[in-house]
Amino acid sequence: MIRRAVIAGAALSIAFGATAGVSRRRRRLEPGMVVIDRPGAKVGTVVQTGQVRNGAPAVLLDVNGARIKVPDSKLRLTRDGEEAVISPTRSQIRTSSILNTF
């Protein structure tokens, strides 16, 4: 009986202890956040939020030293909230930044 209680208590501490040590999940884009494309390649980092591009909310990204304003609608957070995923690929973003068509 005592053995079952110890095993049950250990299982509960593992279940709840694992979530207790997790850092705060981000719920929004933040400066310094890494941006990746859908295949997982690093695209750049978020420099500034709260920007406006053509009347829509946007984020300023640093992509290989170039500053690019990207609409918020192109970005979403990963499940753990540590990175942002952008829908275009890294090469599409580079091309868009050169042509200024983003």
Protein Blocks (a to p, Z undefined) as FASTA:
>chain_A
ZZmmmmmmmmmmmmmmmmmmpccddfbdcehiacddfkopafbdcfbghiaeehiacddd
deehiacdddfklpccdfkopaccdfbdfklmmmmmmnopZZ
